[in-house]
Amino acid sequence: MGAYACSIMEESLHNRIIKEFANAFVPDYYDVQLNIGDEETYNIKGYYPDIVAKRKHNNEVYICEVKTHTFITMQVAKQQWKPFSKLGDYFILLIPVGMESFVLKILDKINIRNATVKTYKETSSGDIIFLDITNN
């Protein structure tokens, strides 16, 4: 039950964060597409980031990727973050509070300079809070 239960809890949190953060993109100003869980409903150049938001008035594209503790690795960074960072005008990486230093080192090591890193945490009441960290 341990690892399996943790992965279900992580996946549930991951999906909640995608939905919550997508709300920041107001529908009057953005077209927003979500890839939640294993769903691959919207692709951009053959990739499936968690959130793709396109600003309606100037077509700027925001690529947003949510990561939980388990999926913050060098391998994931090379396979996902690196190509995702080249897909749009902005790349936003959402990570758990406490992983900032590790993630910034990975981004530096694989030469991703355009990432906006934000952290998230779940409050005791179950709300999710997003915090700005850096604009590389």
N, CA, C and O atoms as CSV, one atom per row, in Angstrom:
chain,resi,resn,atom,element,x,y,z
A,1,MET,N,N,0.819,-1.200,0.000
A,1,MET,CA,C,0.000,0.000,0.000
A,1,MET,C,C,0.860,1.259,0.000
A,1,MET,O,O,0.467,2.249,-0.617
A,2,GLY,N,N,2.015,1.266,0.664
A,2,GLY,CA,C,2.813,2.470,0.836
A,2,GLY,C,C,3.096,3.257,-0.425
A,2,GLY,O,O,2.614,4.380,-0.570
A,3,ALA,N,N,3.879,2.688,-1.354
A,3,ALA,CA,C,4.268,3.408,-2.573
A,3,ALA,C,C,3.069,3.663,-3.456
A,3,ALA,O,O,2.942,4.742,-4.034
A,4,TYR,N,N,2.175,2.674,-3.571
A,4,TYR,CA,C,1.006,2.826,-4.416
A,4,TYR,C,C,0.097,3.923,-3.886
A,4,TYR,O,O,-0.368,4.766,-4.653
A,5,ALA,N,N,-0.163,3.924,-2.576
A,5,ALA,CA,C,-1.018,4.950,-1.971
A,5,ALA,C,C,-0.399,6.330,-2.148
A,5,ALA,O,O,-1.102,7.303,-2.419
A,6,CYS,N,N,0.904,6.408,-1.995
A,6,CYS,CA,C,1.582,7.689,-2.166
A,6,CYS,C,C,1.426,8.188,-3.594
A,6,CYS,O,O,1.192,9.377,-3.806
A,7,SER,N,N,1.551,7.307,-4.570
A,7,SER,CA,C,1.455,7.744,-5.958
A,7,SER,C,C,0.040,8.207,-6.286
A,7,SER,O,O,-0.140,9.153,-7.054
A,8,ILE,N,N,-0.968,7.548,-5.709
A,8,ILE,CA,C,-2.349,7.983,-5.924
A,8,ILE,C,C,-2.559,9.358,-5.294
A,8,ILE,O,O,-3.184,10.231,-5.896
A,9,MET,N,N,-2.037,9.549,-4.082
A,9,MET,CA,C,-2.170,10.845,-3.414
A,9,MET,C,C,-1.436,11.925,-4.202
A,9,MET,O,O,-1.944,13.033,-4.370
A,10,GLU,N,N,-0.230,11.594,-4.686
A,10,GLU,CA,C,0.537,12.555,-5.481
A,10,GLU,C,C,-0.191,12.909,-6.771
A,10,GLU,O,O,-0.242,14.073,-7.168
A,11,GLU,N,N,-0.749,11.900,-7.418
A,11,GLU,CA,C,-1.461,12.156,-8.674
A,11,GLU,C,C,-2.687,13.029,-8.429
A,11,GLU,O,O,-2.986,13.924,-9.219
A,12,SER,N,N,-3.373,12.774,-7.364
A,12,SER,CA,C,-4.540,13.585,-7.017
A,12,SER,C,C,-4.137,15.034,-6.760
A,12,SER,O,O,-4.793,15.957,-7.244
A,13,LEU,N,N,-3.060,15.237,-6.000
A,13,LEU,CA,C,-2.557,16.582,-5.735
A,13,LEU,C,C,-2.109,17.245,-7.035
A,13,LEU,O,O,-2.424,18.408,-7.288
A,14,HIS,N,N,-1.380,16.505,-7.847
A,14,HIS,CA,C,-0.904,17.004,-9.142
A,14,HIS,C,C,-2.075,17.526,-9.979
A,14,HIS,O,O,-2.006,18.623,-10.532
A,15,ASN,N,N,-3.137,16.743,-10.066
A,15,ASN,CA,C,-4.284,17.124,-10.872
A,15,ASN,C,C,-5.017,18.331,-10.293
A,15,ASN,O,O,-5.486,19.188,-11.042
A,16,ARG,N,N,-5.118,18.403,-8.981
A,16,ARG,CA,C,-5.729,19.579,-8.320
A,16,ARG,C,C,-4.931,20.838,-8.607
A,16,ARG,O,O,-5.502,21.897,-8.865
A,17,ILE,N,N,-3.606,20.723,-8.562
A,17,ILE,CA,C,-2.749,21.889,-8.802
A,17,ILE,C,C,-2.899,22.367,-10.241
A,17,ILE,O,O,-2.965,23.571,-10.488
A,18,ILE,N,N,-2.955,21.443,-11.186
A,18,ILE,CA,C,-3.167,21.835,-12.586
A,18,ILE,C,C,-4.449,22.662,-12.698
A,18,ILE,O,O,-4.446,23.749,-13.276
A,19,LYS,N,N,-5.528,22.147,-12.152
A,19,LYS,CA,C,-6.823,22.840,-12.246
A,19,LYS,C,C,-6.791,24.190,-11.549
A,19,LYS,O,O,-7.289,25.181,-12.084
A,20,GLU,N,N,-6.200,24.235,-10.344
A,20,GLU,CA,C,-6.129,25.501,-9.588
A,20,GLU,C,C,-5.296,26.546,-10.325
A,20,GLU,O,O,-5.714,27.696,-10.460
A,21,PHE,N,N,-4.114,26.144,-10.803
A,21,PHE,CA,C,-3.240,27.112,-11.465
A,21,PHE,C,C,-3.830,27.570,-12.791
A,21,PHE,O,O,-3.657,28.725,-13.182
A,22,ALA,N,N,-4.518,26.683,-13.479
A,22,ALA,CA,C,-5.155,27.058,-14.757
A,22,ALA,C,C,-6.160,28.180,-14.559
A,22,ALA,O,O,-6.408,28.959,-15.479
A,23,ASN,N,N,-6.744,28.270,-13.362
A,23,ASN,CA,C,-7.698,29.351,-13.075
A,23,ASN,C,C,-7.069,30.739,-13.124
A,23,ASN,O,O,-7.777,31.740,-13.237
A,24,ALA,N,N,-5.739,30.802,-13.040
A,24,ALA,CA,C,-5.049,32.100,-13.120
A,24,ALA,C,C,-5.158,32.701,-14.525
A,24,ALA,O,O,-5.017,33.910,-14.706
A,25,PHE,N,N,-5.406,31.849,-15.500
A,25,PHE,CA,C,-5.550,32.299,-16.881
A,25,PHE,C,C,-7.026,32.568,-17.159
A,25,PHE,O,O,-7.788,31.649,-17.460
A,26,VAL,N,N,-7.420,33.831,-17.055
A,26,VAL,CA,C,-8.815,34.242,-17.174
A,26,VAL,C,C,-9.331,33.937,-18.582
A,26,VAL,O,O,-8.729,34.366,-19.566
A,27,PRO,N,N,-10.439,33.200,-18.686
A,27,PRO,CA,C,-10.959,32.791,-20.000
A,27,PRO,C,C,-11.236,33.939,-20.978
A,27,PRO,O,O,-11.182,33.741,-22.191
A,28,ASP,N,N,-11.526,35.112,-20.469
A,28,ASP,CA,C,-11.749,36.258,-21.368
A,28,ASP,C,C,-10.481,36.633,-22.121
A,28,ASP,O,O,-10.555,37.233,-23.194
A,29,TYR,N,N,-9.325,36.291,-21.577
A,29,TYR,CA,C,-8.050,36.710,-22.152
A,29,TYR,C,C,-7.187,35.559,-22.672
A,29,TYR,O,O,-6.247,35.786,-23.433
A,30,TYR,N,N,-7.500,34.335,-22.266
A,30,TYR,CA,C,-6.670,33.180,-22.629
A,30,TYR,C,C,-7.522,32.006,-23.106
A,30,TYR,O,O,-8.624,31.774,-22.608
A,31,ASP,N,N,-6.990,31.280,-24.075
A,31,ASP,CA,C,-7.499,29.954,-24.408
A,31,ASP,C,C,-6.615,28.980,-23.642
A,31,ASP,O,O,-5.395,28.988,-23.804
A,32,VAL,N,N,-7.220,28.148,-22.812
A,32,VAL,CA,C,-6.452,27.262,-21.933
A,32,VAL,C,C,-6.805,25.804,-22.228
A,32,VAL,O,O,-7.976,25.437,-22.322
A,33,GLN,N,N,-5.766,24.988,-22.372
A,33,GLN,CA,C,-5.919,23.555,-22.581
A,33,GLN,C,C,-5.185,22.824,-21.464
A,33,GLN,O,O,-4.087,23.220,-21.073
A,34,LEU,N,N,-5.792,21.757,-20.952
A,34,LEU,CA,C,-5.201,21.000,-19.852
A,34,LEU,C,C,-4.968,19.548,-20.267
A,34,LEU,O,O,-5.774,18.956,-20.985
A,35,ASN,N,N,-3.876,19.000,-19.810
A,35,ASN,CA,C,-3.597,17.572,-19.906
A,35,ASN,C,C,-3.495,17.070,-18.473
A,35,ASN,O,O,-2.464,17.232,-17.820
A,36,ILE,N,N,-4.565,16.463,-17.992
A,36,ILE,CA,C,-4.643,16.054,-16.588
A,36,ILE,C,C,-4.426,14.552,-16.473
A,36,ILE,O,O,-5.012,13.763,-17.214
A,37,GLY,N,N,-3.575,14.175,-15.533
A,37,GLY,CA,C,-3.294,12.747,-15.328
A,37,GLY,C,C,-2.655,12.142,-16.562
A,37,GLY,O,O,-1.717,12.704,-17.128
A,38,ASP,N,N,-3.160,11.009,-16.970
A,38,ASP,CA,C,-2.617,10.323,-18.146
A,38,ASP,C,C,-3.285,10.770,-19.442
A,38,ASP,O,O,-2.947,10.281,-20.519
A,39,GLU,N,N,-4.234,11.700,-19.336
A,39,GLU,CA,C,-4.917,12.184,-20.536
A,39,GLU,C,C,-3.942,12.974,-21.399
A,39,GLU,O,O,-3.205,13.827,-20.906
A,40,GLU,N,N,-3.951,12.684,-22.648
A,40,GLU,CA,C,-3.156,13.445,-23.611
A,40,GLU,C,C,-4.147,14.054,-24.597
A,40,GLU,O,O,-4.284,13.597,-25.732
A,41,THR,N,N,-4.829,15.092,-24.137
A,41,THR,CA,C,-5.903,15.682,-24.935
A,41,THR,C,C,-5.426,16.839,-25.802
A,41,THR,O,O,-6.042,17.142,-26.824
A,42,TYR,N,N,-4.359,17.475,-25.415
A,42,TYR,CA,C,-3.884,18.632,-26.186
A,42,TYR,C,C,-2.371,18.554,-26.310
A,42,TYR,O,O,-1.653,18.479,-25.313
A,43,ASN,N,N,-1.901,18.571,-27.549
A,43,ASN,CA,C,-0.453,18.543,-27.726
A,43,ASN,C,C,0.008,19.804,-28.439
A,43,ASN,O,O,-0.732,20.436,-29.194
A,44,ILE,N,N,1.235,20.133,-28.172
A,44,ILE,CA,C,1.876,21.245,-28.855
A,44,ILE,C,C,3.221,20.702,-29.345
A,44,ILE,O,O,4.102,20.365,-28.554
A,45,LYS,N,N,3.349,20.630,-30.648
A,45,LYS,CA,C,4.556,20.098,-31.303
A,45,LYS,C,C,4.904,18.691,-30.815
A,45,LYS,O,O,6.076,18.345,-30.664
A,46,GLY,N,N,3.862,17.885,-30.571
A,46,GLY,CA,C,4.063,16.503,-30.165
A,46,GLY,C,C,4.275,16.281,-28.679
A,46,GLY,O,O,4.485,15.143,-28.260
A,47,TYR,N,N,4.228,17.320,-27.876
A,47,TYR,CA,C,4.408,17.222,-26.422
A,47,TYR,C,C,3.084,17.527,-25.721
A,47,TYR,O,O,2.199,18.173,-26.283
A,48,TYR,N,N,2.970,17.050,-24.487
A,48,TYR,CA,C,1.741,17.194,-23.715
A,48,TYR,C,C,2.003,17.830,-22.348
A,48,TYR,O,O,1.935,17.143,-21.329
A,49,PRO,N,N,2.298,19.117,-22.311
A,49,PRO,CA,C,2.481,19.768,-21.008
A,49,PRO,C,C,1.155,19.810,-20.243
A,49,PRO,O,O,0.084,19.673,-20.833
A,50,ASP,N,N,1.240,20.001,-18.934
A,50,ASP,CA,C,0.038,20.020,-18.105
A,50,ASP,C,C,-0.927,21.134,-18.499
A,50,ASP,O,O,-2.138,20.922,-18.560
A,51,ILE,N,N,-0.387,22.319,-18.765
A,51,ILE,CA,C,-1.222,23.476,-19.121
A,51,ILE,C,C,-0.597,24.188,-20.314
A,51,ILE,O,O,0.604,24.459,-20.337
A,52,VAL,N,N,-1.429,24.483,-21.296
A,52,VAL,CA,C,-1.017,25.338,-22.409
A,52,VAL,C,C,-2.033,26.467,-22.462
A,52,VAL,O,O,-3.221,26.236,-22.686
A,53,ALA,N,N,-1.560,27.686,-22.254
A,53,ALA,CA,C,-2.439,28.849,-22.280
A,53,ALA,C,C,-1.962,29.804,-23.372
A,53,ALA,O,O,-0.789,30.174,-23.428
A,54,LYS,N,N,-2.895,30.192,-24.234
A,54,LYS,CA,C,-2.570,31.098,-25.330
A,54,LYS,C,C,-3.324,32.399,-25.124
A,54,LYS,O,O,-4.553,32.423,-25.063
A,55,ARG,N,N,-2.561,33.480,-25.018
A,55,ARG,CA,C,-3.163,34.798,-24.821
A,55,ARG,C,C,-3.893,35.193,-26.104
A,55,ARG,O,O,-3.316,35.142,-27.190
A,56,LYS,N,N,-5.151,35.584,-25.979
A,56,LYS,CA,C,-5.989,35.844,-27.149
A,56,LYS,C,C,-5.555,37.050,-27.970
A,56,LYS,O,O,-5.639,37.008,-29.197
A,57,HIS,N,N,-5.098,38.115,-27.339
A,57,HIS,CA,C,-4.828,39.335,-28.105
A,57,HIS,C,C,-3.481,39.351,-28.814
A,57,HIS,O,O,-3.301,40.111,-29.765
A,58,ASN,N,N,-2.532,38.529,-28.374
A,58,ASN,CA,C,-1.228,38.567,-29.049
A,58,ASN,C,C,-0.627,37.178,-29.305
A,58,ASN,O,O,0.504,37.062,-29.776
A,59,ASN,N,N,-1.390,36.135,-28.995
A,59,ASN,CA,C,-0.978,34.750,-29.246
A,59,ASN,C,C,0.257,34.292,-28.477
A,59,ASN,O,O,0.879,33.307,-28.872
A,60,GLU,N,N,0.638,34.980,-27.380
A,60,GLU,CA,C,1.730,34.486,-26.539
A,60,GLU,C,C,1.304,33.148,-25.933
A,60,GLU,O,O,0.156,32.972,-25.526
A,61,VAL,N,N,2.246,32.220,-25.881
A,61,VAL,CA,C,1.942,30.882,-25.375
A,61,VAL,C,C,2.686,30.638,-24.061
A,61,VAL,O,O,3.896,30.842,-23.960
A,62,TYR,N,N,1.925,30.197,-23.062
A,62,TYR,CA,C,2.462,29.850,-21.747
A,62,TYR,C,C,2.405,28.336,-21.604
A,62,TYR,O,O,1.340,27.732,-21.733
A,63,ILE,N,N,3.550,27.732,-21.339
A,63,ILE,CA,C,3.637,26.300,-21.086
A,63,ILE,C,C,3.859,26.131,-19.585
A,63,ILE,O,O,4.817,26.668,-19.030
A,64,CYS,N,N,2.976,25.390,-18.937
A,64,CYS,CA,C,3.073,25.204,-17.487
A,64,CYS,C,C,3.142,23.715,-17.171
A,64,CYS,O,O,2.372,22.911,-17.697
A,65,GLU,N,N,4.080,23.375,-16.305
A,65,GLU,CA,C,4.259,21.983,-15.915
A,65,GLU,C,C,4.297,21.890,-14.391
A,65,GLU,O,O,5.043,22.612,-13.729
A,66,VAL,N,N,3.481,20.991,-13.850
A,66,VAL,CA,C,3.411,20.750,-12.408
A,66,VAL,C,C,4.202,19.494,-12.090
A,66,VAL,O,O,4.050,18.468,-12.754
A,67,LYS,N,N,5.041,19.579,-11.078
A,67,LYS,CA,C,5.793,18.409,-10.650
A,67,LYS,C,C,5.616,18.195,-9.148
A,67,LYS,O,O,5.600,19.145,-8.365
A,68,THR,N,N,5.484,16.920,-8.767
A,68,THR,CA,C,5.476,16.544,-7.358
A,68,THR,C,C,6.866,16.016,-7.009
A,68,THR,O,O,7.701,15.825,-7.894
A,69,HIS,N,N,7.110,15.784,-5.738
A,69,HIS,CA,C,8.444,15.357,-5.285
A,69,HIS,C,C,9.011,14.201,-6.100
A,69,HIS,O,O,10.176,14.234,-6.497
A,70,THR,N,N,8.206,13.194,-6.349
A,70,THR,CA,C,8.660,11.978,-7.027
A,70,THR,C,C,9.200,12.253,-8.430
A,70,THR,O,O,10.101,11.555,-8.894
A,71,PHE,N,N,8.657,13.260,-9.101
A,71,PHE,CA,C,8.995,13.494,-10.496
A,71,PHE,C,C,9.922,14.690,-10.703
A,71,PHE,O,O,9.947,15.287,-11.779
A,72,ILE,N,N,10.670,15.028,-9.678
A,72,ILE,CA,C,11.692,16.065,-9.824
A,72,ILE,C,C,13.037,15.355,-9.852
A,72,ILE,O,O,13.675,15.127,-8.824
A,73,THR,N,N,13.439,15.016,-11.075
A,73,THR,CA,C,14.695,14.297,-11.292
A,73,THR,C,C,15.396,14.876,-12.512
A,73,THR,O,O,14.784,15.575,-13.320
A,74,MET,N,N,16.663,14.582,-12.635
A,74,MET,CA,C,17.420,15.016,-13.804
A,74,MET,C,C,16.839,14.399,-15.071
A,74,MET,O,O,16.741,15.066,-16.101
A,75,GLN,N,N,16.459,13.142,-14.998
A,75,GLN,CA,C,15.904,12.464,-16.171
A,75,GLN,C,C,14.620,13.144,-16.649
A,75,GLN,O,O,14.463,13.397,-17.843
A,76,VAL,N,N,13.707,13.441,-15.729
A,76,VAL,CA,C,12.462,14.130,-16.096
A,76,VAL,C,C,12.772,15.512,-16.651
A,76,VAL,O,O,12.150,15.953,-17.617
A,77,ALA,N,N,13.726,16.189,-16.044
A,77,ALA,CA,C,14.103,17.525,-16.521
A,77,ALA,C,C,14.591,17.473,-17.965
A,77,ALA,O,O,14.217,18.316,-18.781
A,78,LYS,N,N,15.414,16.500,-18.275
A,78,LYS,CA,C,15.932,16.379,-19.642
A,78,LYS,C,C,14.852,15.969,-20.633
A,78,LYS,O,O,14.809,16.472,-21.755
A,79,GLN,N,N,13.973,15.051,-20.215
A,79,GLN,CA,C,12.941,14.535,-21.120
A,79,GLN,C,C,11.760,15.485,-21.293
A,79,GLN,O,O,11.141,15.511,-22.357
A,80,GLN,N,N,11.441,16.267,-20.260
A,80,GLN,CA,C,10.258,17.127,-20.328
A,80,GLN,C,C,10.605,18.610,-20.257
A,80,GLN,O,O,10.278,19.370,-21.168
A,81,TRP,N,N,11.263,19.021,-19.179
A,81,TRP,CA,C,11.460,20.451,-18.965
A,81,TRP,C,C,12.223,21.108,-20.099
A,81,TRP,O,O,11.863,22.194,-20.551
A,82,LYS,N,N,13.283,20.446,-20.560
A,82,LYS,CA,C,14.116,21.023,-21.628
A,82,LYS,C,C,13.289,21.264,-22.894
A,82,LYS,O,O,13.270,22.389,-23.391
A,83,PRO,N,N,12.602,20.244,-23.435
A,83,PRO,CA,C,11.791,20.525,-24.628
A,83,PRO,C,C,10.612,21.459,-24.340
A,83,PRO,O,O,10.276,22.300,-25.174
A,84,PHE,N,N,9.984,21.322,-23.176
A,84,PHE,CA,C,8.859,22.196,-22.843
A,84,PHE,C,C,9.297,23.660,-22.811
A,84,PHE,O,O,8.534,24.549,-23.187
A,85,SER,N,N,10.520,23.905,-22.362
A,85,SER,CA,C,11.013,25.287,-22.247
A,85,SER,C,C,11.154,25.965,-23.606
A,85,SER,O,O,11.301,27.185,-23.680
A,86,LYS,N,N,11.111,25.181,-24.680
A,86,LYS,CA,C,11.263,25.721,-26.032
A,86,LYS,C,C,9.946,25.790,-26.805
A,86,LYS,O,O,9.931,26.240,-27.950
A,87,LEU,N,N,8.842,25.353,-26.198
A,87,LEU,CA,C,7.577,25.249,-26.915
A,87,LEU,C,C,6.800,26.556,-27.023
A,87,LEU,O,O,6.058,26.757,-27.985
A,88,GLY,N,N,6.960,27.435,-26.058
A,88,GLY,CA,C,6.151,28.647,-26.039
A,88,GLY,C,C,6.986,29.870,-25.744
A,88,GLY,O,O,8.217,29.836,-25.765
A,89,ASP,N,N,6.282,30.950,-25.470
A,89,ASP,CA,C,6.960,32.198,-25.117
A,89,ASP,C,C,7.387,32.206,-23.650
A,89,ASP,O,O,8.362,32.864,-23.286
A,90,TYR,N,N,6.650,31.472,-22.810
A,90,TYR,CA,C,6.927,31.414,-21.372
A,90,TYR,C,C,6.840,29.966,-20.906
A,90,TYR,O,O,5.978,29.205,-21.347
A,91,PHE,N,N,7.752,29.602,-20.003
A,91,PHE,CA,C,7.739,28.276,-19.397
A,91,PHE,C,C,7.643,28.452,-17.890
A,91,PHE,O,O,8.519,29.054,-17.269
A,92,ILE,N,N,6.568,27.919,-17.304
A,92,ILE,CA,C,6.333,28.026,-15.863
A,92,ILE,C,C,6.393,26.623,-15.271
A,92,ILE,O,O,5.672,25.721,-15.699
A,93,LEU,N,N,7.262,26.457,-14.284
A,93,LEU,CA,C,7.443,25.179,-13.612
A,93,LEU,C,C,6.946,25.321,-12.180
A,93,LEU,O,O,7.432,26.168,-11.430
A,94,LEU,N,N,5.980,24.494,-11.804
A,94,LEU,CA,C,5.399,24.534,-10.465
A,94,LEU,C,C,5.899,23.334,-9.674
A,94,LEU,O,O,5.729,22.187,-10.088
A,95,ILE,N,N,6.518,23.614,-8.529
A,95,ILE,CA,C,7.164,22.569,-7.723
A,95,ILE,C,C,6.761,22.704,-6.259
A,95,ILE,O,O,6.307,23.770,-5.843
A,96,PRO,N,N,6.918,21.641,-5.470
A,96,PRO,CA,C,6.583,21.739,-4.044
A,96,PRO,C,C,7.545,22.672,-3.296
A,96,PRO,O,O,8.729,22.756,-3.622
A,97,VAL,N,N,7.017,23.360,-2.301
A,97,VAL,CA,C,7.854,24.164,-1.410
A,97,VAL,C,C,8.951,23.255,-0.848
A,97,VAL,O,O,8.689,22.110,-0.479
A,98,GLY,N,N,10.165,23.766,-0.788
A,98,GLY,CA,C,11.291,23.015,-0.256
A,98,GLY,C,C,12.184,22.409,-1.333
A,98,GLY,O,O,13.284,21.942,-1.037
A,99,MET,N,N,11.722,22.414,-2.574
A,99,MET,CA,C,12.495,21.823,-3.675
A,99,MET,C,C,13.201,22.885,-4.523
A,99,MET,O,O,13.812,22.559,-5.541
A,100,GLU,N,N,13.120,24.140,-4.113
A,100,GLU,CA,C,13.622,25.245,-4.926
A,100,GLU,C,C,15.096,25.109,-5.281
A,100,GLU,O,O,15.459,25.193,-6.455
A,101,SER,N,N,15.936,24.902,-4.299
A,101,SER,CA,C,17.373,24.848,-4.526
A,101,SER,C,C,17.735,23.711,-5.474
A,101,SER,O,O,18.518,23.894,-6.406
A,102,PHE,N,N,17.165,22.547,-5.231
A,102,PHE,CA,C,17.432,21.375,-6.067
A,102,PHE,C,C,17.005,21.630,-7.515
A,102,PHE,O,O,17.749,21.328,-8.448
A,103,VAL,N,N,15.812,22.184,-7.698
A,103,VAL,CA,C,15.292,22.446,-9.045
A,103,VAL,C,C,16.121,23.518,-9.751
A,103,VAL,O,O,16.426,23.382,-10.936
A,104,LEU,N,N,16.483,24.567,-9.043
A,104,LEU,CA,C,17.292,25.616,-9.672
A,104,LEU,C,C,18.646,25.073,-10.127
A,104,LEU,O,O,19.163,25.486,-11.165
A,105,LYS,N,N,19.217,24.153,-9.359
A,105,LYS,CA,C,20.483,23.516,-9.767
A,105,LYS,C,C,20.293,22.679,-11.025
A,105,LYS,O,O,21.131,22.709,-11.926
A,106,ILE,N,N,19.202,21.939,-11.089
A,106,ILE,CA,C,18.917,21.135,-12.284
A,106,ILE,C,C,18.742,22.049,-13.498
A,106,ILE,O,O,19.322,21.799,-14.554
A,107,LEU,N,N,17.949,23.098,-13.348
A,107,LEU,CA,C,17.717,24.027,-14.462
A,107,LEU,C,C,19.032,24.617,-14.965
A,107,LEU,O,O,19.248,24.743,-16.171
A,108,ASP,N,N,19.901,24.974,-14.029
A,108,ASP,CA,C,21.197,25.531,-14.402
A,108,ASP,C,C,22.051,24.485,-15.124
A,108,ASP,O,O,22.689,24.780,-16.135
A,109,LYS,N,N,22.054,23.274,-14.596
A,109,LYS,CA,C,22.890,22.211,-15.159
A,109,LYS,C,C,22.486,21.858,-16.594
A,109,LYS,O,O,23.346,21.550,-17.419
A,110,ILE,N,N,21.190,21.900,-16.895
A,110,ILE,CA,C,20.759,21.553,-18.253
A,110,ILE,C,C,20.462,22.803,-19.094
A,110,ILE,O,O,19.866,22.730,-20.169
A,111,ASN,N,N,20.896,23.934,-18.567
A,111,ASN,CA,C,20.883,25.192,-19.326
A,111,ASN,C,C,19.486,25.656,-19.728
A,111,ASN,O,O,19.266,26.062,-20.869
A,112,ILE,N,N,18.549,25.594,-18.793
A,112,ILE,CA,C,17.229,26.194,-19.019
A,112,ILE,C,C,17.239,27.543,-18.320
A,112,ILE,O,O,17.275,27.616,-17.092
A,113,ARG,N,N,17.207,28.603,-19.104
A,113,ARG,CA,C,17.333,29.959,-18.558
A,113,ARG,C,C,16.014,30.736,-18.567
A,113,ARG,O,O,15.926,31.803,-17.959
A,114,ASN,N,N,14.996,30.217,-19.244
A,114,ASN,CA,C,13.766,30.980,-19.400
A,114,ASN,C,C,12.625,30.508,-18.497
A,114,ASN,O,O,11.478,30.906,-18.697
A,115,ALA,N,N,12.925,29.673,-17.512
A,115,ALA,CA,C,11.864,29.136,-16.654
A,115,ALA,C,C,11.479,30.126,-15.564
A,115,ALA,O,O,12.328,30.755,-14.933
A,116,THR,N,N,10.182,30.243,-15.366
A,116,THR,CA,C,9.660,30.898,-14.178
A,116,THR,C,C,9.308,29.768,-13.218
A,116,THR,O,O,8.497,28.900,-13.540
A,117,VAL,N,N,9.917,29.785,-12.048
A,117,VAL,CA,C,9.681,28.726,-11.071
A,117,VAL,C,C,8.763,29.258,-9.984
A,117,VAL,O,O,8.998,30.319,-9.406
A,118,LYS,N,N,7.712,28.492,-9.723
A,118,LYS,CA,C,6.784,28.823,-8.645
A,118,LYS,C,C,6.670,27.600,-7.750
A,118,LYS,O,O,6.765,26.464,-8.214
A,119,THR,N,N,6.467,27.845,-6.472
A,119,THR,CA,C,6.244,26.718,-5.569
A,119,THR,C,C,4.773,26.676,-5.188
A,119,THR,O,O,4.035,27.650,-5.337
A,120,TYR,N,N,4.381,25.520,-4.696
A,120,TYR,CA,C,3.023,25.361,-4.196
A,120,TYR,C,C,3.085,24.617,-2.876
A,120,TYR,O,O,4.023,23.872,-2.593
A,121,LYS,N,N,2.055,24.845,-2.081
A,121,LYS,CA,C,1.889,24.051,-0.858
A,121,LYS,C,C,0.411,23.961,-0.545
A,121,LYS,O,O,-0.385,24.838,-0.881
A,122,GLU,N,N,0.084,22.874,0.106
A,122,GLU,CA,C,-1.294,22.664,0.519
A,122,GLU,C,C,-1.418,23.097,1.972
A,122,GLU,O,O,-0.626,22.678,2.816
A,123,THR,N,N,-2.400,23.926,2.263
A,123,THR,CA,C,-2.602,24.404,3.635
A,123,THR,C,C,-3.340,23.337,4.444
A,123,THR,O,O,-3.836,22.354,3.893
A,124,SER,N,N,-3.401,23.546,5.737
A,124,SER,CA,C,-4.102,22.595,6.606
A,124,SER,C,C,-5.590,22.521,6.270
A,124,SER,O,O,-6.244,21.519,6.560
A,125,SER,N,N,-6.124,23.580,5.659
A,125,SER,CA,C,-7.543,23.566,5.278
A,125,SER,C,C,-7.755,22.955,3.891
A,125,SER,O,O,-8.888,22.852,3.420
A,126,GLY,N,N,-6.657,22.550,3.238
A,126,GLY,CA,C,-6.774,21.909,1.939
A,126,GLY,C,C,-6.637,22.837,0.749
A,126,GLY,O,O,-6.682,22.392,-0.398
A,127,ASP,N,N,-6.469,24.134,1.016
A,127,ASP,CA,C,-6.264,25.085,-0.081
A,127,ASP,C,C,-4.848,24.948,-0.625
A,127,ASP,O,O,-3.946,24.488,0.075
A,128,ILE,N,N,-4.662,25.348,-1.866
A,128,ILE,CA,C,-3.335,25.337,-2.462
A,128,ILE,C,C,-2.877,26.772,-2.642
A,128,ILE,O,O,-3.599,27.608,-3.185
A,129,ILE,N,N,-1.657,27.046,-2.174
A,129,ILE,CA,C,-1.070,28.383,-2.269
A,129,ILE,C,C,0.104,28.313,-3.235
A,129,ILE,O,O,0.919,27.392,-3.174
A,130,PHE,N,N,0.182,29.307,-4.138
A,130,PHE,CA,C,1.300,29.397,-5.080
A,130,PHE,C,C,2.184,30.566,-4.689
A,130,PHE,O,O,1.690,31.637,-4.335
A,131,LEU,N,N,3.515,30.356,-4.755
A,131,LEU,CA,C,4.484,31.402,-4.404
A,131,LEU,C,C,5.476,31.573,-5.541
A,131,LEU,O,O,5.938,30.592,-6.124
A,132,ASP,N,N,5.802,32.811,-5.854
A,132,ASP,CA,C,6.825,33.085,-6.884
A,132,ASP,C,C,8.203,32.846,-6.302
A,132,ASP,O,O,8.468,33.190,-5.150
A,133,ILE,N,N,9.080,32.256,-7.098
A,133,ILE,CA,C,10.459,32.032,-6.680
A,133,ILE,C,C,11.412,32.850,-7.518
A,133,ILE,O,O,12.141,33.692,-6.994
A,134,THR,N,N,11.412,32.608,-8.833
A,134,THR,CA,C,12.412,33.260,-9.673
A,134,THR,C,C,11.928,33.365,-11.108
A,134,THR,O,O,11.074,32.603,-11.560
A,135,ASN,N,N,12.485,34.308,-11.788
A,135,ASN,CA,C,12.342,34.450,-13.232
A,135,ASN,C,C,13.753,34.376,-13.767
A,135,ASN,O,O,14.495,35.354,-13.679
A,136,ASN,N,N,14.148,33.227,-14.327
A,136,ASN,CA,C,15.517,33.074,-14.848
A,136,ASN,C,C,15.711,33.907,-16.086
A,136,ASN,O,O,16.798,33.907,-16.666
